Amino acid sequence: MTEIDTATLQRLDAAHHLHPFNDNAALAKRGTRILTRGEGCYVWDAEGNQLLDAFAGLWCVNIGYGRRELGEAASRQMTQLAYYNSFFQCTTEPTVRLSAKLAELTPHDLNHAFFTNSGSEANDTILRLVRHFWAVQDQPEKNIFIGRHDGYHGSTVAGASLGGMKGMHKQGGLPIPGIVHIDPPYWFGDGGDMDEEAYGRHCAKRLEDKILELGPERVAAFIGEPVMGAIGVYIPPRNYWQEIERICRKYDVLLVADEVITGFGRTGEWFASQTFDFRPDVMTLAKGITSGYIPLGAVMFNDRVADVLSGRGGELAHGYTYSGHPVCAAVALENIRILQEEHIVETCRNNIGPYLGEKWKALAGHPLVGEARFLGMVGALELVPSKPSRTYFPDRGRVGQLCRDFALQNGLILRATNDAMLLSPPLVISRSQVDELAEKTWKALDMTAHALGMAQG
Ligand SMILES: *Cc1c(COP(=O)(O)O)cnc(C)c1O
């Protein structure tokens, strides 16, 4: 392969490649950053800049970059049997082994896996199969899904509808019928003077109110991210999910935990439903399932749902050509082997997570930071014009973007949503890398404050 210079790649990219979630005209003017290599917690771009990736790609590179074992697992499987489907009463060994492994890893009786290529497809699958679950039990009118405003459940038609991103709903005429939303727990913007417990109960009651308004006989399921990621790492009150579960049980509404971000160690346990101690009936998985090395999503169903789907549910009229792709399954198994054998989740919970949390929360001392949120290995800084008030900058998003660009200049990748800086590093980050991350974040905050004519830290 001949080398192509960066300018040529940028020109071709601008001419031929529509980027997701981007203003493509602005991007073409600025020129795409082209990433060329990754190792551990670092990536390198075509200019040769070394960047500490405090966002794990897109919440997904949990075991870090450059693990050859995953490439070798893919290569072995491709050589032996590159593809076979799971239709027509067939399957492959890695697919079977992965479903058994996921049944073992996920809590309580989430014992049944359906495979997809992505988190979005997994949520589309849930919409159809949960409605089918009620329909074959002679309750076809029990078909409404309740999601949350500002939630993110993917970009397909059902995924974006289940999510509550207004900007997404505007494009393409969403949400589709039968999906409604309630307000999420977001203490910084909405908590007022309530303490954590009162606020948790207050937010969960929104679900009960909505169920009663619609009629429990019409509500199929509630879906939520245990920690809301894309909107800005909203960490709910401790009691929120247990209250949500109690309400779902009371009205026989299925509880769906979208653990696409929170699964595979992100909150310091294998799954956030363990961190918050609740029992979902259905769970969405993707991202960390392969640490992003290859596309894969899965839906985990509990025994009750699976018994109905595989009993009187009849033939499942749903599936993807690549459902249970053997290469993806082999890579997922290798990823999970590494997470388990290297005790990565336990190390996050007991050692590196608390250390990262201490450093991250100390950033709340910066004049620009109104709140530092943190749980397990995920967090956010809410940037504010003045402390201690919980206020926002006018023209939301501009200051976050500024801070993101300064971080990049310092060799650090953080994501900005509105004016919150989001943190989700590879789970294998070391103490010295945490120190580097904290230092570079403080410096980016200083540069942002300086650019705004505010006091520096
Ligand atoms: C990323 C994400 C999805 C969508 O997954 P894709 O693989 O991008 O389709 C769904 N839910 C949550 C919570 C996510 O963060």
The ligand as an SDF file (V2000), in Angstrom:
LIG
                    3D

 15 15  0  0  0  0  0  0  0  0999 V2000
  -23.7450    4.1360   22.0660 C   0  0  0  0  0  0  0  0  0  0  0  0
  -25.0500    3.8190   22.7070 C   0  0  0  0  0  0  0  0  0  0  0  0
  -26.0610    3.1370   22.0200 C   0  0  0  0  0  0  0  0  0  0  0  0
  -25.9650    2.8380   20.5570 C   0  0  0  0  0  0  0  0  0  0  0  0
  -24.9840    1.9040   20.2570 O   0  0  0  0  0  0  0  0  0  0  0  0
  -24.4200    1.8610   18.7500 P   0  0  0  0  0  0  0  0  0  0  0  0
  -23.4880    0.6980   18.7980 O   0  0  0  0  0  0  0  0  0  0  0  0
  -23.7750    3.1790   18.4890 O   0  0  0  0  0  0  0  0  0  0  0  0
  -25.5740    1.6320   17.8570 O   0  0  0  0  0  0  0  0  0  0  0  0
  -27.1940    2.7760   22.6980 C   0  0  0  0  0  0  0  0  0  0  0  0
  -27.3380    3.0600   23.9970 N   0  0  0  0  0  0  0  0  0  0  0  0
  -26.4000    3.7260   24.7000 C   0  0  0  0  0  0  0  0  0  0  0  0
  -26.6160    3.9790   26.1470 C   0  0  0  0  0  0  0  0  0  0  0  0
  -25.2370    4.1540   24.0620 C   0  0  0  0  0  0  0  0  0  0  0  0
  -24.3370    4.8560   24.7300 O   0  0  0  0  0  0  0  0  0  0  0  0
  1  2  1  0
  2  3  1  0
  2 14  2  0
  3  4  1  0
  3 10  2  0
  4  5  1  0
  5  6  1  0
  6  7  2  0
  6  8  1  0
  6  9  1  0
 10 11  1  0
 11 12  2  0
 12 13  1  0
 12 14  1  0
 14 15  1  0
M  END
$$$$
